[in-house]
Amino acid sequence: MIIGQNGIISTPAVSCMIRKRKTNGGIILTASHNPGGPHGDFGIKYNIENGGPAPENLTDAIYEITKTMYEYSTISQKMNVDLSRIGTSEYQIEGNRTFKVNIVSGVDDYVEMCDSIFDFQLIKNFLAGAYGNPPFKIVVDALHGVTGPYLKRIICEIFGMPETATRNCNPLEDFGGHHPDPNLTYAADLVDVARKDPTVGLAAAFDGDGDRNMIIGQGAFFVTPCDSLAVIADNAQCIKYFQEKGVRGFARSMPTSPAVDRVCKAKNLPVFETPTGWKFFGNLLDADMASVCGEESFGTGSNHIREKDGIWALLSWLSILADRQRQGKSFQVAEVVKEHWATYGRDFFTR
């Protein structure tokens, strides 16, 4: 059994770890984007060997088995597992069987993957102020969810941004009593920061388990999830991963606006519409038919893993802005989106 240090791994990092370490699957205990704690939500997610959510035919089969269960067993002795200490421990359980528990960093594999996908040096230079431009100020908010350690590692340690670039990055079991849903309602404090401080070029918030994101531009300009997907699709060539692997197509959930459809039409690429739920993107990703997927509920991701990935979306946006700056183009979020509307038209969307 592999467990993240201190029992914390984001949902995208679990998908990454399943694929990298070739496990049979993974179990995620999460409140997702809902209130947590003793009186909050609690869910159990099962991801299969491709790193993605279990498909309906599998969960239906598991459910049928549960209807025939009539007993279960527990081990009698305590397993004193120290989740804070990285390393492998062996435990003897009933019948003299050996059970191994491997405590690993929940951050290392994921950050290594992101470094292979994005040009970290380009982003770091952009944030520090490249080509005679002033530093580009960002603020990211983990909403006391799981992304805090990941953001600290990437934004502060690797990119060299000050601690003030991060907010609410200490994971709390009840999310500090707040609702960790990255939208204009529950991340209103972050929106106010961007509204009151005109030097903030981009702000981003993430949900409790790290798979959802919200992007805010200068002056609290809100990027809808639908527009975010379409802009990333239109500018995928700015991301190192797609420069190397190419782009196969795109997919969106049914409630997501058709903004990305028009991008695909212009680029002569296929676009697929699926029912609501990230698991419905799995077959398209496995078949290499879709490179980027998105849904109106603030989920965006690509075929690098089989889950939506909030930090991936942030790094995609930073890659796009950094590349545009390098090309001498406007690199403010609002200008990028407005330019997109002028080219492809605008969808008005709310949820």
Legacy VTK file of the C-alpha trace (Angstrom):
# vtk DataFile Version 3.0
C-alpha trace
ASCII
DATASET POLYDATA
POINTS 351 float
0.000 0.000 0.000
1.260 3.480 -0.921
0.087 6.425 1.198
0.922 10.102 0.807
2.960 11.734 3.546
0.671 12.990 6.313
-2.175 11.290 4.463
-2.375 14.091 1.916
-2.323 13.712 -1.881
-4.342 15.759 -4.358
-6.657 13.938 -6.747
-4.503 14.857 -9.791
-1.393 13.664 -7.938
-3.091 10.337 -7.175
-3.778 9.901 -10.892
-0.161 10.779 -11.643
1.119 8.338 -9.023
-1.087 5.475 -10.230
0.254 5.887 -13.755
3.896 6.435 -12.808
4.100 3.632 -10.245
1.852 1.291 -12.274
-0.463 0.427 -9.388
-3.754 -1.406 -9.793
-5.651 1.703 -8.787
-6.104 4.159 -5.971
-8.597 5.096 -3.280
-9.183 8.779 -2.534
-10.933 9.884 0.653
-12.223 13.357 -0.080
-14.909 15.953 0.440
-13.985 17.293 -3.008
-15.340 20.851 -3.381
-17.858 20.452 -0.553
-17.614 21.482 3.124
-15.487 19.057 5.137
-14.889 18.112 8.743
-16.833 15.976 11.234
-20.142 17.488 10.150
-19.283 17.992 6.488
-19.153 15.802 3.417
-16.990 12.722 2.997
-16.601 10.644 -0.121
-14.672 7.626 -1.328
-13.406 7.675 -4.908
-11.887 4.700 -6.683
-9.557 5.326 -9.600
-8.550 2.473 -11.881
-5.150 1.530 -13.303
-5.206 4.241 -15.985
-5.417 6.840 -13.202
-8.976 7.858 -13.983
-12.284 7.528 -12.139
-13.813 4.062 -12.269
-16.332 3.798 -15.138
-19.990 3.132 -14.457
-19.891 -0.517 -15.507
-17.244 -1.176 -12.844
-18.918 0.791 -10.049
-22.235 -0.866 -10.894
-20.589 -4.297 -10.642
-18.996 -3.379 -7.309
-22.365 -2.224 -6.026
-23.976 -5.530 -6.994
-21.294 -7.393 -5.034
-21.981 -5.287 -1.943
-25.577 -6.520 -2.003
-24.370 -10.094 -1.458
-21.872 -9.396 1.335
-22.876 -10.841 4.702
-19.723 -10.428 6.798
-16.391 -8.658 6.963
-13.208 -9.122 8.979
-10.830 -6.750 10.710
-7.329 -7.268 12.062
-7.061 -7.436 15.832
-3.730 -5.711 16.384
-3.043 -2.023 15.928
-0.865 -0.960 13.013
0.997 2.062 14.333
1.705 3.715 11.004
3.605 6.992 11.178
2.224 8.913 8.210
4.701 11.735 8.719
7.797 9.614 8.039
8.681 8.775 4.436
9.776 5.180 3.998
8.576 1.573 3.882
7.441 -0.379 6.928
6.433 -4.022 7.229
3.689 -5.304 9.505
2.818 -8.834 10.516
-0.914 -9.420 10.454
-3.038 -12.476 11.221
-1.763 -15.683 9.689
1.819 -14.399 9.779
1.261 -12.460 6.592
3.478 -9.472 5.839
1.832 -6.208 4.899
3.966 -3.371 3.504
3.093 0.293 3.858
5.094 2.769 1.778
4.817 6.412 2.845
5.823 8.702 -0.031
5.854 12.401 -0.757
2.521 13.355 -2.244
4.179 16.322 -3.939
7.398 15.066 -5.574
5.957 12.893 -8.374
3.404 15.535 -9.306
5.876 18.426 -9.425
8.297 16.313 -11.470
5.467 15.619 -13.923
4.556 19.314 -14.168
8.197 20.195 -14.819
8.155 17.804 -17.790
4.944 19.344 -19.160
5.689 23.053 -18.781
8.699 25.268 -19.370
9.284 26.205 -15.746
12.178 28.523 -16.596
10.013 30.478 -19.050
7.295 30.903 -16.424
9.810 31.842 -13.726
11.356 34.515 -15.957
7.917 35.836 -16.853
6.902 36.184 -13.222
10.203 37.833 -12.312
9.884 40.350 -15.142
11.269 39.454 -18.559
12.072 41.482 -21.693
12.145 44.751 -19.764
8.710 44.217 -18.223
7.966 44.582 -14.505
7.354 41.425 -12.446
3.997 39.767 -13.070
2.175 39.491 -9.753
-0.015 36.483 -9.014
-2.039 35.348 -6.013
-3.146 31.734 -5.604
-5.592 30.456 -2.985
-5.713 26.829 -1.846
-8.864 27.494 0.229
-7.251 25.376 2.987
-7.469 22.350 0.704
-4.894 19.847 -0.445
-3.148 22.044 -3.044
-1.349 24.164 -0.437
1.916 22.158 -0.331
1.951 21.880 -4.137
1.502 25.626 -4.589
4.189 26.396 -2.020
6.628 24.096 -3.806
5.925 25.366 -7.325
5.048 29.031 -6.825
7.378 29.915 -3.957
10.264 27.429 -4.047
10.620 26.859 -7.801
9.345 30.130 -9.268
10.769 32.220 -6.421
7.580 34.124 -5.679
7.089 35.620 -2.189
4.949 33.921 0.433
2.332 36.630 -0.143
1.654 35.050 -3.540
-0.109 32.188 -1.744
-3.165 32.208 0.493
-4.770 29.613 2.774
-2.155 27.000 1.906
-2.257 25.038 5.163
-4.555 22.043 4.569
-7.280 21.803 7.219
-9.667 18.902 7.704
-12.661 21.272 7.735
-11.162 23.730 5.215
-11.185 26.372 7.934
-14.948 26.161 8.155
-15.303 27.374 4.592
-16.677 25.901 1.374
-13.650 24.987 -0.802
-15.383 25.584 -4.123
-13.403 27.874 -6.477
-16.091 30.187 -7.778
-17.154 33.809 -7.394
-19.263 32.995 -4.331
-16.956 30.885 -2.200
-13.681 32.456 -3.327
-15.034 35.997 -3.024
-12.151 37.049 -0.754
-9.667 36.266 -3.511
-11.766 38.162 -6.041
-11.726 41.173 -3.697
-7.928 40.978 -3.489
-7.693 41.146 -7.280
-10.263 43.935 -7.426
-8.530 46.118 -4.822
-4.954 45.549 -5.989
-4.486 46.552 -9.640
-0.966 45.112 -9.629
-2.325 41.543 -9.425
-2.118 40.186 -12.962
-3.661 36.791 -12.250
-5.384 35.146 -9.304
-6.407 31.510 -9.058
-8.315 29.370 -6.574
-8.531 25.602 -6.187
-10.993 23.239 -4.547
-10.496 20.869 -1.636
-8.925 17.985 -3.552
-7.150 20.038 -6.195
-8.962 19.115 -9.381
-11.007 22.302 -9.904
-9.796 25.825 -10.578
-10.926 29.390 -11.100
-8.900 31.939 -13.076
-9.208 35.675 -12.373
-7.448 38.417 -14.319
-6.350 41.933 -13.497
-9.144 44.015 -11.983
-10.999 40.837 -10.953
-11.781 39.888 -14.559
-13.547 36.525 -14.306
-12.680 33.820 -16.832
-15.574 31.383 -17.121
-14.612 27.695 -17.169
-15.943 27.502 -20.719
-13.754 30.368 -21.920
-10.765 29.000 -20.018
-11.048 25.703 -21.888
-11.404 27.477 -25.234
-8.455 29.824 -24.646
-6.192 26.949 -23.579
-7.307 24.985 -26.646
-6.558 27.913 -28.939
-3.137 28.464 -27.381
-2.054 24.884 -26.738
1.055 25.463 -28.843
2.339 27.731 -26.046
2.663 24.692 -23.755
5.809 22.566 -24.027
3.904 19.285 -23.675
1.764 19.974 -26.756
4.712 21.346 -28.716
6.315 17.932 -28.291
3.287 15.633 -28.540
0.872 17.581 -30.712
-2.855 18.063 -30.212
-5.372 15.360 -31.166
-8.685 16.974 -30.299
-10.775 18.380 -27.478
-13.740 17.331 -25.380
-16.292 19.075 -23.182
-19.221 18.093 -21.031
-22.723 18.722 -22.356
-23.465 21.770 -20.104
-20.190 23.440 -21.138
-20.634 26.191 -23.717
-19.567 25.474 -27.323
-16.775 28.069 -27.193
-14.186 25.341 -27.720
-16.181 23.927 -30.638
-15.457 27.003 -32.737
-11.755 26.756 -31.944
-11.784 23.152 -33.131
-13.629 24.063 -36.304
-11.069 26.751 -37.121
-8.186 24.376 -36.469
-9.849 21.402 -38.175
-9.662 19.318 -35.000
-12.350 17.013 -33.587
-14.400 18.013 -30.553
-16.453 15.596 -28.469
-19.441 16.260 -26.208
-19.889 13.940 -23.221
-22.311 13.544 -20.321
-21.423 15.334 -17.093
-18.629 13.599 -15.179
-14.893 13.391 -15.805
-15.063 9.612 -16.112
-16.758 10.048 -19.486
-13.574 11.600 -20.889
-11.545 8.495 -20.022
-12.095 6.511 -23.219
-11.311 9.538 -25.391
-8.089 10.185 -23.493
-7.028 6.534 -23.558
-7.726 6.346 -27.297
-5.620 9.496 -27.856
-8.619 11.221 -29.429
-8.725 14.166 -27.007
-5.765 16.128 -25.678
-7.614 18.645 -23.487
-10.958 18.294 -21.730
-13.102 20.680 -19.733
-16.390 21.025 -17.934
-18.493 23.947 -16.788
-18.023 23.023 -13.126
-14.513 24.532 -13.124
-12.717 21.365 -14.221
-9.934 21.448 -16.819
-7.275 18.903 -17.693
-5.382 17.080 -20.398
-4.172 13.635 -21.334
-1.118 13.924 -19.070
-3.233 12.156 -16.416
-6.831 10.941 -16.274
-8.239 13.512 -13.851
-9.019 17.176 -14.113
-6.157 19.177 -12.692
-6.443 22.636 -11.154
-2.747 23.448 -10.937
-2.278 22.229 -14.520
-4.832 24.855 -15.606
-2.962 27.599 -13.725
0.364 26.582 -15.261
-1.276 26.449 -18.697
-2.450 30.027 -18.314
0.960 31.183 -17.087
2.580 29.414 -20.054
0.230 31.164 -22.459
0.845 34.592 -20.925
4.612 34.038 -20.807
4.735 32.921 -24.434
2.640 35.878 -25.553
4.978 38.228 -23.706
7.931 36.598 -25.471
6.197 37.232 -28.810
5.537 40.873 -27.947
1.777 40.354 -27.644
-0.573 41.514 -24.895
-0.216 39.274 -21.859
-3.013 40.481 -19.587
-5.703 37.863 -18.948
-8.610 40.125 -19.903
-6.959 41.146 -23.169
-6.297 37.522 -24.083
-9.943 36.594 -23.485
-11.303 39.655 -25.304
-9.033 38.913 -28.248
-10.428 35.380 -28.215
-14.004 36.719 -28.275
-13.156 39.010 -31.192
-11.847 36.030 -33.150
-14.332 33.296 -32.252
-17.363 35.030 -30.757
-18.548 35.078 -27.173
-20.755 32.740 -25.153
-22.570 34.017 -22.075
-22.609 31.361 -19.405
-23.600 30.927 -15.777
-24.208 27.923 -13.551
LINES 1 352
351 0 1 2 3 4 5 6 7 8 9 10 11 12 13 14 15 16 17 18 19 20 21 22 23 24 25 26 27 28 29 30 31 32 33 34 35 36 37 38 39 40 41 42 43 44 45 46 47 48 49 50 51 52 53 54 55 56 57 58 59 60 61 62 63 64 65 66 67 68 69 70 71 72 73 74 75 76 77 78 79 80 81 82 83 84 85 86 87 88 89 90 91 92 93 94 95 96 97 98 99 100 101 102 103 104 105 106 107 108 109 110 111 112 113 114 115 116 117 118 119 120 121 122 123 124 125 126 127 128 129 130 131 132 133 134 135 136 137 138 139 140 141 142 143 144 145 146 147 148 149 150 151 152 153 154 155 156 157 158 159 160 161 162 163 164 165 166 167 168 169 170 171 172 173 174 175 176 177 178 179 180 181 182 183 184 185 186 187 188 189 190 191 192 193 194 195 196 197 198 199 200 201 202 203 204 205 206 207 208 209 210 211 212 213 214 215 216 217 218 219 220 221 222 223 224 225 226 227 228 229 230 231 232 233 234 235 236 237 238 239 240 241 242 243 244 245 246 247 248 249 250 251 252 253 254 255 256 257 258 259 260 261 262 263 264 265 266 267 268 269 270 271 272 273 274 275 276 277 278 279 280 281 282 283 284 285 286 287 288 289 290 291 292 293 294 295 296 297 298 299 300 301 302 303 304 305 306 307 308 309 310 311 312 313 314 315 316 317 318 319 320 321 322 323 324 325 326 327 328 329 330 331 332 333 334 335 336 337 338 339 340 341 342 343 344 345 346 347 348 349 350
